[in-house]
């Protein structure tokens, strides 16, 4: 057994996402203790005491077993090494941490960080970290030394002292070793990178990485109020990688499904159909941020890369780009000039504005009316602190757009559409190179301006800028549906879903497109899939009822919508859909009761005129239908954009007023 104890100044040894506490004899991954038997742990300790050096099997025999111990040494050592590699996710064929040196022994080849004891308290989750927002653990960057093998580091003093302490070699010898290592490394690295650039070291047998998912980064602060920051770092890394056109990067919603998940990386990758996984941790301390990230190729279980980055908060976007660039380099994809430009084009943002933006994004993703209002407050605060912040304007535009959508129905569209337009136009003015700003403006032009040509240009430009931006594909698909281009719409929606396969919104959206394309059998299957993903999500239930209606199964349609009305607390979109089914099923009395309910609701809250028109359309009352459609037109209700393809208005297709509304005033081309 090992009896030596490594004393101050170092106690924690870090490598990749792992750390070894030499005093407590514990191995941890991302702060969580990993159960490991004594012998594998002692082998690891011996190896990390001498990073970059060969430790012979004979030496391990003497360090781990007493002379009078009778064991099958080779079998025991091989078993312990196999267990150690299993825990580290390492392999002998493609070592990330421990290299086998044939007929000699083993060598620890990963970068090693040595941490002083006084830092441990600041980086460990304790009760004291659950402090008011703004009180964060101290993270002085100068207090950690780093040893990198085989590339030598300038920070050699502390590691040399540590090596001297444990191996009883002279500081003079350690310095000679470092100098020689630097020279050899420079020569070998130069030759290696030249050969690799010529393709000599490329592996023809290794499957190329063409898709990946960035799993939610773990918040190491111990402060739950900082979850938004860790989630924001995940979002930013996804956004940075998504700018690369030649790789498919799964979207945020799908990635967040694995927050706090204990699924194996292999299963996650198989479920999502990706080649690689990025995982990591975030520690925010005052005005500094530290990110540790690791890239794993799942098909070979190879840990391709791991590193730690640290920067001031005001330079965190540059830090994210450095992480993204390192990942891109490791997967060896060819970058176009546009890709390189996108990776390098992130502007600096004021730290307090960036923090408000992340909080706005956090609430925006929740989508409820109350959360959208909170998101608006945070986006506006970010803009006050940094008036050049294009993404904050884009977020503001999207919030106003959803609040004004008829399906949400909380405020009249006409009240918020100008605010959405102003914010979106400012976003593009500040930075037209972002897919998010182009998508925000195109959405306004589609939903509220009804400028069809400008909307299509904007959506196509957004997709050109970032082919991995699922929201752009999703909203362009909406546009194509409204234009009657159902085949193109379904193709775009499938692309959006492939980028965000676990998003219930994406899966519902595909079902809704199939409904609008009048492919009702396929729509039923897809909508039921969406409901299975989240039974509490109201929208798939509404469209499921509408689909049964179009198939002539009024009993199922009414049953589904009556159940949904209760689930949604009698929301206007559900009541209107139910009223329409009552009407076409011949239950006129009940249809008129839904009209009364909508009018009663409008006395205390906003109800889109479109919903009243929908019930009258079911009753085949063309005069009242047109009267309320005119009100919806004046209100700029975004439900009007689907009027040309909505099957529930088919009985009005020959009505001259209806045709005039569509062709002359809304400028539909069909």
Beta strands, then each sheet from edge to edge (+ up, - down):
strand 1: 10-15
strand 2: 18-21
strand 3: 26-29
strand 4: 32-34
strand 5: 54-56
strand 6: 98-101
strand 7: 105-108
strand 8: 112-116
strand 9: 144-147
strand 10: 211-214
strand 11: 218-219
strand 12: 248-249
strand 13: 276-285
strand 14: 288-297
strand 15: 302-312
sheet 1: 4+ 3- 2+ 1- 8+ 9-
sheet 2: 5+ 7- 6+
sheet 3: 11+ 13+ 10+ 12+
sheet 4: 11+ 13+ 14- 15+
end
